[in-house]
C-alpha cells in the first residue's frame, strides 16, 4: 500500500510532468481530460511523459499498459499500482 503522503505526491508530480510536456498549467488539466482529444497530445509527448514517469519513480511500465494511458486520472492510478508492487 502506498502511504497517503506518497499518493498525493504521485498525483501532483505526474500532473506537473504532464503539464510541462503539454506546456500548460497543472491546474488547467482536468483529471478526466483525454490526452489526445482534449489536450492535443501527440505520440512523442506521450513517450516523453512515460519516459519521465519511469525515470522519476524507477519503474518499468509494461508495454501492454500503454494504451490505457488516456487521461490523467487513469495514468496516476496505473503509476500508483506499479509503485505499490515495487
C-alpha positions as CSV (number, residue, x, y, z in Angstrom):
1,X,0.0,0.0,0.0
2,X,1.3,3.4,-0.9
3,X,1.3,5.9,2.1
4,X,-1.2,8.8,1.8
5,X,1.5,11.4,1.5
6,X,3.3,9.5,-1.2
7,X,0.0,9.1,-3.1
8,X,-0.6,12.8,-3.0
9,X,3.0,13.4,-4.3
10,X,2.5,11.0,-7.2
11,X,-0.7,12.8,-8.2
12,X,1.0,16.2,-8.1
13,X,4.2,15.1,-9.7
14,X,2.5,13.3,-12.6
15,X,0.2,16.3,-13.1
16,X,3.3,18.6,-13.1
17,X,5.2,16.4,-15.6
18,X,2.2,16.2,-18.0
19,X,1.7,20.0,-17.7
20,X,5.4,20.7,-18.5
21,X,5.3,18.5,-21.6
22,X,2.0,19.9,-22.8
23,X,3.3,23.4,-22.0
24,X,0.3,24.3,-19.8
25,X,-0.5,25.0,-16.1
26,X,-1.1,21.9,-13.9
27,X,-4.4,23.3,-12.7
28,X,-5.7,23.5,-16.2
29,X,-5.5,19.8,-16.7
30,X,-8.8,18.1,-15.7
31,X,-8.4,14.5,-14.3
32,X,-10.7,13.1,-17.0
33,X,-9.5,15.2,-20.0
34,X,-8.5,12.9,-22.8
35,X,-4.8,13.4,-23.6
36,X,-5.2,13.3,-27.3
37,X,-8.7,14.7,-28.0
38,X,-8.9,17.4,-25.3
39,X,-5.2,18.3,-24.7
40,X,-3.7,17.8,-28.2
41,X,-1.0,15.3,-27.0
42,X,0.9,13.5,-29.8
43,X,2.8,10.3,-29.7
44,X,6.1,11.9,-29.0
45,X,4.7,13.8,-26.0
46,X,3.2,10.6,-24.7
47,X,6.5,8.8,-24.9
48,X,8.2,11.7,-23.2
49,X,5.7,11.5,-20.3
50,X,6.1,7.8,-20.0
51,X,9.9,8.0,-20.0
52,X,9.7,10.8,-17.4
53,X,7.5,8.7,-15.1
54,X,9.7,5.6,-15.5
55,X,12.8,7.6,-14.7
56,X,11.3,9.6,-11.8
57,X,9.8,6.5,-10.0
58,X,12.4,4.0,-11.2
59,X,9.7,1.7,-12.6
60,X,9.0,-0.1,-15.8
61,X,5.6,0.4,-17.4
62,X,4.6,-2.7,-19.3
63,X,4.1,-2.2,-23.0
64,X,0.6,-3.7,-22.9
65,X,-0.4,-1.0,-20.4
66,X,0.5,1.9,-22.7
67,X,-2.9,2.2,-24.5
68,X,-4.6,2.7,-21.1
69,X,-2.8,6.0,-20.6
70,X,-5.7,8.1,-21.9
71,X,-6.2,10.7,-19.2
72,X,-4.6,12.0,-16.0
73,X,-6.7,10.0,-13.5
74,X,-6.0,6.7,-15.3
75,X,-2.3,7.5,-15.6
76,X,-2.0,8.3,-11.9
77,X,-3.9,5.2,-11.0
78,X,-1.7,2.9,-13.1
79,X,1.5,4.5,-11.8
80,X,0.4,4.1,-8.2
81,X,-0.4,0.4,-8.8
82,X,3.0,-0.2,-10.4
83,X,4.8,1.7,-7.5
84,X,2.8,-0.4,-4.9
85,X,4.0,-3.6,-6.5
86,X,7.6,-2.5,-6.4
